[in-house]
Amino acid sequence: MGLNEVFASAMQGAAAKGTELLAQPVEIGYRGLNQGGWELVSGLKEMTLGCPVSFSRDAEGGGMLMLTKGHAALMAELMIGNEPAEMPAELSAMQLTAAAEALSQMVAAIGEGLGRASRRTILASAGEPGDMSGDAIVAAAKGLVRDERIAVADCTLRIGQHPVGRIALVVSGAMAASLAVDKPESVMASAPDMILGAQQSAGAGGRTTVQPVQFGTFQAPSGVQVQPEGNLDLLMDVPLDITVELGRASRRVRDVLGLSPGSIVELSKLAGEPVDLLVNGRPIAKGEVVVIDENFAVRIVEILSREDRIAGGL
């Protein structure tokens, strides 16, 4: 399998995850993998939001997922539960936090897709996205990739019926070359558009007709139990960090340096007020502190809504 197929599979995974998260069809049109120097990103300055990417396990290195802030804001609105009639023009702080949650899961899907297509185990995690412009986003990408030779998976992005934009994944050229299963293929500077998740067939006059994939009915063999769609068993052993936050305080440097045994730091919460339960740094619930035997514990009293979880991450 060549590099185009590997990266097309990865972006297909991101499109499927986006569709699942946003409850809107997300189409990523794979245009091709461009390899060369940093001059390749000169045409990417229109993308004003960069999401750092870190690869580990069988492929190590840094990268950046780049897209327009309008499409990032649209993702955020759909994550929150809104359905804007038009593409948002700006990206607020709350929208940036909501977009970060969507992009984090899409980046993880890209890692899974790269690993599946290249027959490796590849983990991809996303950092905090930033609203940048012009040369700033290119400089940030250079700091993450740290390679003079790069590979850019250039794609179109469409969410629902909104206008088409662009999305691109920038990685190290060495890392990209290592993902070819058989041998590296000669990558064209601009490959034909390929709509992910659709089957292309040649029509009359050499034109391409895009048709939905039609799958036959699957019948499980006798005695074989088929797992239901969306089974969470694959995620059951993933470790998560749970933190209970009693309260917060803001102090000047001189006050912190003046702390000594016996000093009292007053927190923002009142006595008896529910404490916050955070999973991987994100608030998900509120609870009350109890004691079980000789250990502190938290009894859950409220599960936060999706809007509260996103707003609480600010």
PASEBA-1860 file (N, C-alpha, C; in nm, 3 decimals):
! residues 314
1> MGLNEVFA> 0.085/-0.119/0.000/0.000/0.000/0.000/0.089/0.124/0.000 ~ 0.060/0.218/-0.091/0.140/0.339/-0.102/0.095/0.446/-0.004 ~ 0.170/0.555/-0.003/0.143/0.661/0.094/0.009/0.729/0.072 ~ -0.032/0.744/-0.053/-0.162/0.807/-0.077/-0.275/0.728/-0.012 ~ -0.270/0.595/-0.026/-0.374/0.512/0.034/-0.369/0.519/0.186 ~ -0.247/0.524/0.243/-0.233/0.530/0.388/-0.295/0.658/0.444 ~ -0.261/0.772/0.384/-0.312/0.898/0.436/-0.460/0.918/0.400 ~ -0.504/0.865/0.286/-0.646/0.873/0.254/-0.728/0.797/0.357
9> SAMQGAAA> -0.678/0.681/0.399/-0.747/0.603/0.501/-0.753/0.678/0.633 ~ -0.645/0.747/0.668/-0.642/0.823/0.792/-0.743/0.937/0.791 ~ -0.751/1.010/0.681/-0.844/1.121/0.673/-0.989/1.071/0.663 ~ -1.006/0.952/0.608/-1.139/0.892/0.607/-1.186/0.865/0.750 ~ -1.094/0.819/0.833/-1.128/0.797/0.974/-1.167/0.927/1.043 ~ -1.097/1.036/1.010/-1.131/1.165/1.069/-1.269/1.211/1.025 ~ -1.304/1.188/0.898/-1.436/1.226/0.848/-1.546/1.148/0.918 ~ -1.524/1.017/0.937/-1.624/0.934/1.004/-1.642/0.978/1.150
17> KGTELLAQ> -1.532/1.009/1.217/-1.542/1.055/1.356/-1.612/1.190/1.363 ~ -1.582/1.280/1.269/-1.649/1.409/1.267/-1.798/1.397/1.246 ~ -1.839/1.306/1.157/-1.982/1.283/1.134/-2.050/1.234/1.261 ~ -1.981/1.145/1.333/-2.036/1.092/1.457/-2.050/1.200/1.564 ~ -1.951/1.286/1.575/-1.951/1.387/1.680/-2.048/1.501/1.652 ~ -2.055/1.545/1.528/-2.129/1.666/1.494/-2.272/1.640/1.451 ~ -2.308/1.512/1.432/-2.442/1.477/1.386/-2.475/1.546/1.255 ~ -2.372/1.572/1.176/-2.384/1.629/1.042/-2.286/1.554/0.953
25> PVEIGYRG> -2.321/1.533/0.825/-2.225/1.465/0.737/-2.098/1.548/0.719 ~ -1.986/1.486/0.747/-1.856/1.551/0.730/-1.785/1.479/0.615 ~ -1.753/1.553/0.511/-1.685/1.496/0.395/-1.545/1.556/0.384 ~ -1.447/1.469/0.374/-1.310/1.514/0.354/-1.265/1.462/0.218 ~ -1.240/1.554/0.127/-1.197/1.517/-0.007/-1.045/1.513/-0.013 ~ -0.989/1.395/-0.025/-0.843/1.379/-0.025/-0.786/1.419/-0.161 ~ -0.699/1.518/-0.162/-0.643/1.570/-0.287/-0.506/1.513/-0.319 ~ -0.436/1.463/-0.221/-0.305/1.406/-0.247/-0.206/1.440/-0.138
33> LNQGGWEL> -0.092/1.370/-0.141/0.016/1.392/-0.044/0.131/1.461/-0.115 ~ 0.159/1.584/-0.075/0.269/1.659/-0.134/0.392/1.649/-0.045 ~ 0.506/1.619/-0.104/0.630/1.606/-0.028/0.734/1.704/-0.080 ~ 0.806/1.765/0.011/0.909/1.861/-0.027/0.951/1.945/0.090 ~ 0.991/2.069/0.062/1.033/2.159/0.168/0.918/2.243/0.220 ~ 0.952/2.340/0.305/0.848/2.420/0.369/0.779/2.516/0.273 ~ 0.827/2.526/0.149/0.755/2.609/0.053/0.617/2.551/0.024 ~ 0.595/2.424/0.057/0.465/2.362/0.033/0.353/2.426/0.115
41> VSGLKEMT> 0.388/2.487/0.227/0.284/2.543/0.314/0.251/2.687/0.277 ~ 0.314/2.741/0.173/0.287/2.880/0.134/0.141/2.899/0.095 ~ 0.079/2.793/0.043/-0.061/2.801/0.005/-0.157/2.766/0.116 ~ -0.103/2.741/0.236/-0.188/2.702/0.348/-0.213/2.816/0.446 ~ -0.164/2.937/0.416/-0.177/3.048/0.510/-0.322/3.094/0.527 ~ -0.410/3.051/0.433/-0.552/3.083/0.449/-0.612/3.007/0.567 ~ -0.547/2.899/0.609/-0.595/2.821/0.722/-0.545/2.888/0.849 ~ -0.635/2.939/0.927/-0.596/3.023/1.039/-0.617/2.957/1.175
49> LGCPVSFS> -0.632/2.825/1.176/-0.636/2.753/1.303/-0.546/2.631/1.293 ~ -0.455/2.619/1.387/-0.362/2.507/1.389/-0.379/2.424/1.514 ~ -0.386/2.292/1.497/-0.400/2.199/1.609/-0.275/2.112/1.615 ~ -0.192/2.127/1.719/-0.071/2.044/1.730/-0.107/1.896/1.739 ~ -0.023/1.813/1.676/-0.043/1.668/1.676/0.085/1.600/1.720 ~ 0.073/1.501/1.805/0.189/1.425/1.851/0.165/1.278/1.823 ~ 0.259/1.214/1.751/0.249/1.072/1.718/0.341/0.991/1.808 ~ 0.298/0.870/1.844/0.380/0.784/1.930/0.360/0.639/1.890
57> RDAEGGGM> 0.430/0.551/1.961/0.435/0.406/1.937/0.517/0.377/1.813 ~ 0.458/0.321/1.707/0.535/0.278/1.590/0.569/0.392/1.494 ~ 0.521/0.511/1.518/0.557/0.629/1.439/0.566/0.746/1.535 ~ 0.683/0.803/1.548/0.702/0.912/1.644/0.733/1.042/1.570 ~ 0.682/1.149/1.626/0.709/1.281/1.568/0.594/1.375/1.595 ~ 0.613/1.498/1.549/0.512/1.600/1.566/0.452/1.640/1.434 ~ 0.340/1.706/1.441/0.274/1.752/1.320/0.171/1.857/1.354 ~ 0.095/1.899/1.255/-0.011/1.998/1.278/-0.126/1.972/1.183
65> LMLTKGHA> -0.248/1.977/1.239/-0.369/1.974/1.159/-0.415/2.118/1.141 ~ -0.429/2.162/1.016/-0.460/2.301/0.986/-0.595/2.310/0.915 ~ -0.674/2.409/0.953/-0.803/2.435/0.889/-0.840/2.581/0.910 ~ -0.947/2.624/0.845/-0.992/2.763/0.861/-1.067/2.775/0.993 ~ -1.056/2.892/1.056/-1.122/2.911/1.185/-1.274/2.913/1.170 ~ -1.324/2.944/1.051/-1.467/2.939/1.028/-1.522/2.798/1.041 ~ -1.450/2.701/0.984/-1.493/2.562/0.995/-1.473/2.511/1.137 ~ -1.370/2.558/1.206/-1.351/2.520/1.346/-1.465/2.574/1.432
73> ALMAELMI> -1.507/2.699/1.406/-1.619/2.756/1.481/-1.749/2.682/1.451 ~ -1.766/2.638/1.327/-1.884/2.560/1.290/-1.886/2.427/1.366 ~ -1.770/2.361/1.374/-1.761/2.238/1.454/-1.802/2.264/1.597 ~ -1.753/2.375/1.653/-1.783/2.407/1.792/-1.932/2.427/1.813 ~ -1.997/2.502/1.725/-2.140/2.527/1.738/-2.220/2.397/1.733 ~ -2.181/2.307/1.643/-2.251/2.180/1.632/-2.224/2.092/1.755 ~ -2.104/2.100/1.811/-2.073/2.025/1.932/-2.160/2.073/2.048 ~ -2.180/2.203/2.056/-2.260/2.261/2.164/-2.408/2.228/2.146
81> GNEPAEMP> -2.449/2.204/2.022/-2.589/2.172/1.996/-2.660/2.276/1.912 ~ -2.588/2.380/1.871/-2.647/2.482/1.784/-2.631/2.441/1.638 ~ -2.716/2.495/1.552/-2.707/2.469/1.408/-2.711/2.603/1.335 ~ -2.597/2.670/1.322/-2.596/2.802/1.257/-2.635/2.793/1.110 ~ -2.711/2.893/1.066/-2.754/2.895/0.926/-2.639/2.932/0.834 ~ -2.543/3.010/0.885/-2.429/3.052/0.805/-2.299/3.014/0.874 ~ -2.192/3.012/0.797/-2.060/2.981/0.852/-2.018/3.092/0.947 ~ -1.983/3.058/1.073/-1.937/3.162/1.166/-1.810/3.229/1.112
89> AELSAMQL> -1.799/3.359/1.137/-1.683/3.434/1.088/-1.569/3.436/1.190 ~ -1.603/3.437/1.319/-1.502/3.446/1.423/-1.507/3.323/1.513 ~ -1.405/3.310/1.595/-1.393/3.195/1.685/-1.374/3.247/1.826 ~ -1.477/3.232/1.909/-1.470/3.280/2.047/-1.391/3.181/2.133 ~ -1.362/3.221/2.258/-1.288/3.135/2.349/-1.365/3.008/2.378 ~ -1.496/3.019/2.397/-1.577/2.901/2.424/-1.581/2.809/2.302 ~ -1.592/2.868/2.182/-1.591/2.789/2.060/-1.459/2.717/2.042 ~ -1.349/2.783/2.079/-1.217/2.722/2.066/-1.208/2.598/2.155
97> TAAAEALS> -1.264/2.607/2.275/-1.263/2.492/2.366/-1.347/2.378/2.311 ~ -1.464/2.410/2.256/-1.550/2.307/2.199/-1.485/2.245/2.075 ~ -1.423/2.329/1.991/-1.354/2.277/1.872/-1.238/2.187/1.912 ~ -1.171/2.220/2.022/-1.059/2.137/2.069/-1.105/1.996/2.100 ~ -1.224/1.983/2.158/-1.275/1.849/2.190/-1.302/1.770/2.063 ~ -1.361/1.833/1.961/-1.388/1.765/1.836/-1.260/1.728/1.763 ~ -1.165/1.822/1.756/-1.040/1.797/1.685/-0.957/1.691/1.755 ~ -0.964/1.686/1.889/-0.889/1.585/1.962/-0.931/1.445/1.920
105> QMVAAIGE> -1.061/1.424/1.909/-1.110/1.291/1.870/-1.085/1.262/1.723 ~ -1.090/1.364/1.639/-1.061/1.343/1.498/-0.913/1.310/1.478 ~ -0.826/1.375/1.555/-0.682/1.345/1.547/-0.655/1.201/1.592 ~ -0.722/1.157/1.698/-0.706/1.019/1.742/-0.749/0.922/1.632 ~ -0.856/0.956/1.560/-0.901/0.872/1.449/-0.800/0.871/1.336 ~ -0.730/0.982/1.313/-0.625/0.987/1.211/-0.513/0.889/1.248 ~ -0.474/0.889/1.375/-0.370/0.796/1.418/-0.412/0.651/1.398 ~ -0.537/0.619/1.432/-0.586/0.484/1.413/-0.586/0.447/1.264
113> GLGRASRR> -0.627/0.542/1.180/-0.630/0.516/1.036/-0.491/0.494/0.978 ~ -0.394/0.576/1.022/-0.256/0.557/0.976/-0.203/0.420/1.018 ~ -0.233/0.382/1.143/-0.184/0.254/1.192/-0.248/0.137/1.120 ~ -0.379/0.146/1.099/-0.449/0.037/1.032/-0.399/0.019/0.889 ~ -0.381/0.129/0.817/-0.340/0.120/0.677/-0.195/0.079/0.661 ~ -0.110/0.117/0.758/0.033/0.084/0.748/0.070/-0.040/0.829 ~ -0.031/-0.106/0.888/-0.010/-0.228/0.965/0.081/-0.206/1.084 ~ 0.057/-0.096/1.153/0.134/-0.062/1.271/0.040/-0.018/1.382
121> TILASAGE> 0.096/0.006/1.498/0.019/0.063/1.608/0.063/0.208/1.624 ~ -0.023/0.302/1.590/0.012/0.444/1.593/-0.091/0.517/1.677 ~ -0.043/0.592/1.774/-0.129/0.675/1.855/-0.107/0.821/1.817 ~ -0.214/0.896/1.806/-0.205/1.039/1.774/-0.286/1.116/1.878 ~ -0.225/1.215/1.937/-0.295/1.299/2.034/-0.284/1.444/1.992 ~ -0.386/1.521/2.027/-0.393/1.662/1.987/-0.363/1.753/2.104 ~ -0.293/1.861/2.077/-0.271/1.965/2.176/-0.381/2.070/2.166 ~ -0.362/2.181/2.236/-0.461/2.288/2.232/-0.451/2.363/2.100
129> PGDMSGDA> -0.559/2.373/2.023/-0.554/2.447/1.897/-0.539/2.597/1.922 ~ -0.482/2.665/1.823/-0.461/2.808/1.836/-0.513/2.883/1.715 ~ -0.572/2.998/1.737/-0.621/3.086/1.631/-0.504/3.170/1.585 ~ -0.452/3.140/1.465/-0.332/3.208/1.414/-0.361/3.265/1.275 ~ -0.268/3.337/1.223/-0.284/3.391/1.089/-0.149/3.406/1.022 ~ -0.152/3.399/0.889/-0.032/3.425/0.810/0.086/3.336/0.845 ~ 0.203/3.401/0.864/0.326/3.327/0.890/0.328/3.263/1.029 ~ 0.241/3.307/1.120/0.243/3.253/1.256/0.211/3.105/1.258
137> IVAAAKGL> 0.114/3.063/1.176/0.076/2.923/1.176/0.184/2.837/1.112 ~ 0.255/2.893/1.015/0.367/2.821/0.952/0.481/2.805/1.052 ~ 0.511/2.911/1.126/0.618/2.904/1.225/0.585/2.802/1.333 ~ 0.457/2.797/1.373/0.416/2.699/1.474/0.432/2.557/1.421 ~ 0.396/2.536/1.296/0.410/2.403/1.235/0.556/2.362/1.229 ~ 0.645/2.455/1.194/0.788/2.424/1.190/0.840/2.381/1.327 ~ 0.793/2.449/1.430/0.837/2.414/1.565/0.792/2.276/1.608 ~ 0.681/2.228/1.552/0.630/2.097/1.589/0.692/1.986/1.505
145> VRDERIAV> 0.706/2.008/1.376/0.755/1.904/1.285/0.906/1.888/1.296 ~ 0.980/1.999/1.300/1.125/1.999/1.317/1.195/1.911/1.212 ~ 1.162/1.934/1.087/1.222/1.861/0.977/1.219/1.951/0.854 ~ 1.326/1.954/0.779/1.330/2.037/0.659/1.250/1.976/0.546 ~ 1.230/1.843/0.551/1.147/1.776/0.452/1.014/1.741/0.516 ~ 0.906/1.781/0.452/0.775/1.759/0.512/0.683/1.689/0.412 ~ 0.570/1.640/0.465/0.464/1.583/0.383/0.334/1.650/0.423 ~ 0.257/1.691/0.325/0.131/1.761/0.350/0.018/1.684/0.284
153> ADCTLRIG> -0.073/1.631/0.367/-0.195/1.567/0.316/-0.298/1.676/0.296 ~ -0.319/1.716/0.172/-0.406/1.829/0.139/-0.546/1.777/0.108 ~ -0.647/1.835/0.173/-0.785/1.786/0.159/-0.883/1.903/0.155 ~ -1.000/1.875/0.101/-1.112/1.968/0.115/-1.196/1.922/0.234 ~ -1.274/2.015/0.290/-1.357/1.985/0.406/-1.495/2.045/0.386 ~ -1.595/1.961/0.401/-1.734/2.008/0.392/-1.812/1.952/0.510 ~ -1.883/2.039/0.581/-1.965/1.999/0.696/-2.110/2.032/0.663 ~ -2.194/1.930/0.655/-2.334/1.951/0.619/-2.346/2.018/0.484
161> QHPVGRIA> -2.430/2.120/0.478/-2.452/2.193/0.354/-2.375/2.324/0.349 ~ -2.281/2.341/0.439/-2.206/2.466/0.445/-2.096/2.467/0.337 ~ -2.039/2.585/0.308/-1.938/2.595/0.203/-1.818/2.505/0.228 ~ -1.756/2.465/0.119/-1.638/2.379/0.125/-1.516/2.460/0.167 ~ -1.436/2.406/0.256/-1.310/2.468/0.297/-1.195/2.372/0.276 ~ -1.087/2.396/0.345/-0.970/2.309/0.333/-0.925/2.264/0.470 ~ -0.863/2.146/0.472/-0.800/2.093/0.592/-0.675/2.020/0.547 ~ -0.568/2.032/0.622/-0.441/1.972/0.583/-0.368/1.918/0.705
169> LVVSGAMA> -0.302/1.806/0.687/-0.219/1.746/0.791/-0.074/1.759/0.749 ~ 0.007/1.825/0.831/0.149/1.845/0.803/0.229/1.757/0.897 ~ 0.315/1.670/0.840/0.399/1.581/0.921/0.540/1.581/0.865 ~ 0.629/1.519/0.939/0.767/1.505/0.895/0.774/1.416/0.771 ~ 0.860/1.454/0.677/0.877/1.373/0.557/0.930/1.234/0.590 ~ 1.020/1.226/0.687/1.076/1.096/0.725/0.968/1.006/0.785 ~ 0.882/1.063/0.868/0.776/0.983/0.927/0.679/0.934/0.821 ~ 0.644/1.023/0.727/0.552/0.984/0.621/0.610/0.869/0.538
177> ASLAVDKP> 0.737/0.879/0.503/0.800/0.775/0.421/0.802/0.641/0.492 ~ 0.811/0.642/0.624/0.818/0.517/0.699/0.685/0.443/0.703 ~ 0.577/0.507/0.659/0.445/0.446/0.670/0.407/0.364/0.548 ~ 0.483/0.371/0.441/0.452/0.292/0.322/0.467/0.143/0.356 ~ 0.364/0.064/0.325/0.368/-0.078/0.360/0.464/-0.154/0.271 ~ 0.458/-0.130/0.141/0.547/-0.202/0.050/0.669/-0.118/0.015 ~ 0.648/-0.013/-0.061/0.755/0.078/-0.097/0.695/0.214/-0.121 ~ 0.772/0.322/-0.098/0.717/0.456/-0.120/0.679/0.473/-0.266
185> ESVMASAP> 0.565/0.533/-0.288/0.522/0.558/-0.425/0.558/0.699/-0.467 ~ 0.561/0.722/-0.598/0.585/0.856/-0.648/0.458/0.936/-0.629 ~ 0.465/1.039/-0.546/0.347/1.116/-0.511/0.336/1.237/-0.602 ~ 0.221/1.251/-0.666/0.199/1.365/-0.754/0.175/1.490/-0.672 ~ 0.208/1.605/-0.729/0.191/1.730/-0.657/0.044/1.760/-0.631 ~ -0.044/1.713/-0.719/-0.187/1.736/-0.698/-0.263/1.616/-0.749 ~ -0.299/1.523/-0.661/-0.372/1.404/-0.700/-0.519/1.440/-0.722 ~ -0.591/1.360/-0.803/-0.735/1.388/-0.823/-0.810/1.381/-0.692
193> DMILGAQQ> -0.913/1.463/-0.682/-0.995/1.462/-0.560/-1.058/1.325/-0.542 ~ -1.061/1.278/-0.419/-1.125/1.151/-0.388/-1.215/1.173/-0.268 ~ -1.344/1.160/-0.285/-1.437/1.180/-0.175/-1.433/1.056/-0.088 ~ -1.393/1.075/0.037/-1.378/0.963/0.127/-1.514/0.907/0.165 ~ -1.517/0.776/0.174/-1.641/0.710/0.211/-1.735/0.694/0.092 ~ -1.686/0.719/-0.030/-1.770/0.703/-0.147/-1.696/0.622/-0.251 ~ -1.768/0.560/-0.342/-1.709/0.478/-0.446/-1.710/0.556/-0.576 ~ -1.594/0.566/-0.642/-1.585/0.639/-0.767/-1.587/0.541/-0.883
201> SAGAGGRT> -1.660/0.575/-0.985/-1.662/0.493/-1.105/-1.656/0.585/-1.226 ~ -1.591/0.542/-1.332/-1.576/0.625/-1.451/-1.706/0.630/-1.528 ~ -1.750/0.751/-1.561/-1.873/0.769/-1.638/-1.842/0.795/-1.783 ~ -1.944/0.832/-1.857/-1.926/0.858/-1.999/-1.838/0.978/-2.020 ~ -1.759/0.971/-2.124/-1.674/1.083/-2.159/-1.558/1.101/-2.064 ~ -1.526/0.997/-1.986/-1.411/1.007/-1.897/-1.437/1.081/-1.769 ~ -1.563/1.128/-1.748/-1.594/1.201/-1.626/-1.615/1.102/-1.512 ~ -1.597/1.149/-1.391/-1.608/1.063/-1.273/-1.742/1.083/-1.206
209> TVQPVQFG> -1.812/0.974/-1.180/-1.940/0.977/-1.110/-1.921/0.921/-0.970 ~ -1.966/0.993/-0.871/-1.953/0.949/-0.732/-2.084/0.887/-0.688 ~ -2.077/0.763/-0.642/-2.196/0.692/-0.597/-2.174/0.639/-0.457 ~ -2.280/0.629/-0.375/-2.265/0.572/-0.242/-2.224/0.425/-0.250 ~ -2.146/0.381/-0.155/-2.106/0.241/-0.150/-2.225/0.155/-0.112 ~ -2.247/0.046/-0.182/-2.356/-0.046/-0.152/-2.296/-0.175/-0.098 ~ -2.331/-0.211/0.024/-2.280/-0.332/0.086/-2.390/-0.438/0.088 ~ -2.351/-0.561/0.068/-2.444/-0.671/0.078/-2.482/-0.697/0.223
217> TFQAPSGV> -2.592/-0.772/0.241/-2.637/-0.806/0.376/-2.544/-0.909/0.437 ~ -2.501/-0.882/0.559/-2.408/-0.972/0.627/-2.486/-1.067/0.716 ~ -2.462/-1.194/0.701/-2.522/-1.295/0.786/-2.414/-1.363/0.867 ~ -2.426/-1.357/0.998/-2.327/-1.420/1.084/-2.339/-1.571/1.077 ~ -2.226/-1.645/1.078/-2.232/-1.790/1.080/-2.306/-1.839/1.203 ~ -2.361/-1.959/1.189/-2.435/-2.017/1.300/-2.345/-2.034/1.422 ~ -2.396/-1.990/1.537/-2.320/-2.006/1.661/-2.226/-1.893/1.691 ~ -2.213/-1.794/1.600/-2.122/-1.681/1.620/-2.202/-1.563/1.669
225> QVQPEGNL> -2.161/-1.505/1.780/-2.230/-1.390/1.838/-2.169/-1.263/1.784 ~ -2.251/-1.179/1.722/-2.204/-1.054/1.663/-2.217/-0.943/1.766 ~ -2.108/-0.867/1.788/-2.111/-0.756/1.883/-2.193/-0.643/1.826 ~ -2.274/-0.576/1.906/-2.356/-0.465/1.855/-2.270/-0.349/1.808 ~ -2.325/-0.271/1.713/-2.253/-0.156/1.659/-2.228/-0.055/1.771 ~ -2.110/0.004/1.772/-2.078/0.103/1.874/-2.041/0.040/2.007 ~ -1.998/-0.086/2.006/-1.962/-0.154/2.130/-1.848/-0.079/2.197 ~ -1.864/-0.050/2.328/-1.763/0.025/2.402/-1.658/-0.065/2.464
233> DLLMDVPL> -1.670/-0.198/2.444/-1.575/-0.289/2.508/-1.431/-0.259/2.469 ~ -1.411/-0.207/2.346/-1.275/-0.177/2.299/-1.210/-0.067/2.381 ~ -1.292/0.015/2.448/-1.239/0.129/2.523/-1.237/0.104/2.674 ~ -1.289/-0.009/2.717/-1.307/-0.030/2.860/-1.178/-0.029/2.940 ~ -1.065/-0.066/2.877/-0.938/-0.073/2.949/-0.853/0.052/2.933 ~ -0.908/0.156/2.870/-0.832/0.281/2.854/-0.829/0.355/2.989 ~ -0.710/0.384/3.043/-0.702/0.453/3.173/-0.738/0.600/3.162 ~ -0.809/0.653/3.261/-0.847/0.793/3.268/-0.808/0.848/3.404
241> DITVELGR> -0.760/0.971/3.407/-0.724/1.037/3.533/-0.845/1.111/3.587 ~ -0.884/1.078/3.711/-0.998/1.143/3.776/-0.946/1.234/3.886 ~ -0.988/1.359/3.883/-0.944/1.458/3.980/-1.066/1.522/4.046 ~ -1.058/1.542/4.176/-1.162/1.612/4.249/-1.107/1.749/4.288 ~ -1.175/1.855/4.243/-1.129/1.991/4.269/-1.214/2.053/4.379 ~ -1.149/2.079/4.492/-1.217/2.140/4.605/-1.245/2.288/4.583 ~ -1.156/2.355/4.512/-1.172/2.497/4.485/-1.046/2.555/4.423 ~ -1.051/2.682/4.390/-0.936/2.749/4.328/-0.910/2.881/4.398
249> ASRRVRDV> -0.788/2.930/4.380/-0.751/3.060/4.435/-0.648/3.125/4.344 ~ -0.650/3.257/4.338/-0.554/3.333/4.258/-0.474/3.422/4.353 ~ -0.342/3.411/4.348/-0.256/3.488/4.435/-0.139/3.546/4.357 ~ -0.087/3.659/4.403/0.031/3.719/4.341/0.155/3.639/4.380 ~ 0.260/3.659/4.305/0.384/3.587/4.330/0.436/3.615/4.471 ~ 0.426/3.742/4.516/0.476/3.776/4.649/0.399/3.701/4.758 ~ 0.268/3.678/4.733/0.187/3.606/4.831/0.226/3.458/4.836 ~ 0.252/3.402/4.718/0.290/3.260/4.714/0.425/3.239/4.781
257> LGLSPGSI> 0.520/3.330/4.757/0.652/3.317/4.819/0.645/3.336/4.970 ~ 0.540/3.400/5.016/0.527/3.423/5.159/0.457/3.311/5.234 ~ 0.417/3.204/5.163/0.350/3.092/5.229/0.447/3.016/5.319 ~ 0.396/2.969/5.431/0.477/2.892/5.526/0.383/2.796/5.598 ~ 0.438/2.697/5.670/0.351/2.606/5.745/0.257/2.683/5.837 ~ 0.129/2.653/5.826/0.028/2.723/5.905/-0.046/2.830/5.828 ~ 0.004/2.868/5.710/-0.066/2.967/5.628/-0.199/2.910/5.579 ~ -0.295/2.995/5.559/-0.427/2.954/5.513/-0.453/3.017/5.375
265> VELSKLAG> -0.494/2.933/5.281/-0.528/2.979/5.147/-0.679/2.962/5.131 ~ -0.749/3.072/5.116/-0.894/3.068/5.103/-0.931/3.034/4.958 ~ -1.020/2.937/4.942/-1.060/2.891/4.809/-1.190/2.959/4.767 ~ -1.223/2.939/4.639/-1.339/3.008/4.581/-1.472/2.946/4.621 ~ -1.471/2.821/4.668/-1.597/2.754/4.701/-1.636/2.777/4.847 ~ -1.767/2.777/4.869/-1.819/2.791/5.004/-1.823/2.656/5.073 ~ -1.823/2.657/5.205/-1.833/2.533/5.281/-1.966/2.464/5.250 ~ -1.958/2.335/5.221/-2.079/2.259/5.188/-2.117/2.263/5.042
273> EPVDLLVN> -2.050/2.346/4.963/-2.080/2.354/4.820/-2.025/2.231/4.749 ~ -2.096/2.176/4.647/-2.047/2.057/4.577/-1.909/2.079/4.515 ~ -1.827/1.975/4.517/-1.695/1.981/4.455/-1.706/1.937/4.310 ~ -1.606/1.970/4.229/-1.606/1.937/4.087/-1.529/1.808/4.064 ~ -1.584/1.720/3.979/-1.517/1.596/3.939/-1.471/1.611/3.795 ~ -1.340/1.597/3.773/-1.282/1.616/3.641/-1.222/1.484/3.592 ~ -1.244/1.453/3.464/-1.184/1.337/3.399/-1.095/1.387/3.288 ~ -0.964/1.355/3.299/-0.864/1.406/3.204/-0.872/1.558/3.191
281> GRPIAKGE> -0.895/1.624/3.306/-0.896/1.769/3.309/-1.026/1.833/3.267 ~ -1.126/1.754/3.229/-1.254/1.808/3.184/-1.360/1.783/3.291 ~ -1.435/1.885/3.332/-1.540/1.865/3.433/-1.654/1.782/3.377 ~ -1.698/1.681/3.451/-1.809/1.597/3.405/-1.921/1.587/3.508 ~ -1.891/1.616/3.636/-1.993/1.597/3.738/-1.962/1.682/3.860 ~ -2.060/1.690/3.951/-2.043/1.753/4.081/-2.079/1.651/4.190 ~ -2.016/1.665/4.305/-2.041/1.567/4.410/-2.015/1.625/4.547 ~ -2.043/1.545/4.648/-2.017/1.584/4.786/-1.914/1.490/4.847
289> VVVIDENF> -1.826/1.547/4.931/-1.718/1.469/4.991/-1.774/1.385/5.105 ~ -1.741/1.255/5.104/-1.779/1.164/5.211/-1.654/1.087/5.255 ~ -1.666/1.015/5.364/-1.556/0.933/5.415/-1.602/0.788/5.418 ~ -1.524/0.702/5.353/-1.551/0.558/5.354/-1.434/0.491/5.423 ~ -1.461/0.428/5.539/-1.355/0.375/5.624/-1.262/0.490/5.660 ~ -1.138/0.485/5.610/-1.044/0.593/5.640/-1.007/0.674/5.516 ~ -1.082/0.656/5.408/-1.049/0.722/5.282/-1.156/0.825/5.246 ~ -1.112/0.936/5.187/-1.205/1.031/5.131/-1.267/0.972/5.004
297> AVRIVEIL> -1.390/1.009/4.974/-1.459/0.967/4.853/-1.554/1.078/4.811 ~ -1.610/1.066/4.693/-1.704/1.165/4.642/-1.831/1.094/4.598 ~ -1.943/1.141/4.651/-2.073/1.089/4.608/-2.126/1.180/4.498 ~ -2.153/1.125/4.379/-2.200/1.203/4.264/-2.342/1.252/4.291 ~ -2.361/1.383/4.274/-2.495/1.440/4.293/-2.550/1.499/4.164 ~ -2.462/1.523/4.065/-2.509/1.583/3.939/-2.412/1.550/3.827 ~ -2.464/1.506/3.712/-2.385/1.486/3.591/-2.406/1.609/3.502 ~ -2.297/1.674/3.463/-2.308/1.797/3.386/-2.359/1.770/3.244
305> SREDRIAG> -2.431/1.864/3.188/-2.474/1.856/3.049/-2.354/1.880/2.959 ~ -2.369/1.851/2.830/-2.260/1.869/2.737/-2.218/2.016/2.730 ~ -2.316/2.109/2.734/-2.283/2.250/2.728/-2.201/2.292/2.852 ~ -2.241/2.239/2.969/-2.168/2.274/3.093/-2.027/2.214/3.093 ~ -2.013/2.093/3.036/-1.881/2.030/3.030/-1.787/2.112/2.944 ~ -1.837/2.162/2.829/-1.754/2.241/2.739/-1.721/2.375/2.801 ~ -1.822/2.442/2.859/-1.799/2.572/2.920/-1.705/2.561/3.041 ~ -1.712/2.450/3.113/-1.627/2.432/3.230/-1.483/2.408/3.196
313> GL> -1.451/2.379/3.067/-1.313/2.357/3.028/-1.239/2.485/2.997 ~ -1.310/2.600/3.001/-1.245/2.727/2.969/-1.142/2.762/3.074
END
